[in-house]
Amino acid sequence: MTTYQEKIIKPRIGLLKLAEQLGNVSQACKVMGYSRDTFYRYKELHDQGGERGKLYMRWLDVKLALRIVCPQI
């Protein structure tokens, strides 16, 4: 995994692990600065495809969609 990928994936995985350690999703989201909705999106993607695959691919899909919808002037 490259440094660029690690910068994207590590905080997301960190949020999931913190919630597991604390046993409290709301508290983990407060500490990490994420919404609960975001937590559950990350959790669903992680459950579907593991740490690397789905979380990173989802980010790429969003980035690509923004490029298509908002072409540079």
SULWO-V367627 format. One line per field, one symbol per residue. phi: phi as a letter, one per 30 degrees, with the letter a starting at -180 (. if undefined). burial: I if it has 24 or more other C-alpha atoms within 12 Angstrom, else O. A space follows every 50 residues. Layout:
BEGIN
phi = ???
burial = ???
END
This chain:
BEGIN
phi = .ddddddddedddeddddddddibdeddddddicddededddddddddbi ddeddddddddddddddddcddd
burial = OOOOOOOIIOIIIIIIOIIOOOOOIOOIIOOOOIOOOOIOOIIOIIOOOO IIOIIIOIOOOOOOOOOOOOOOO
END
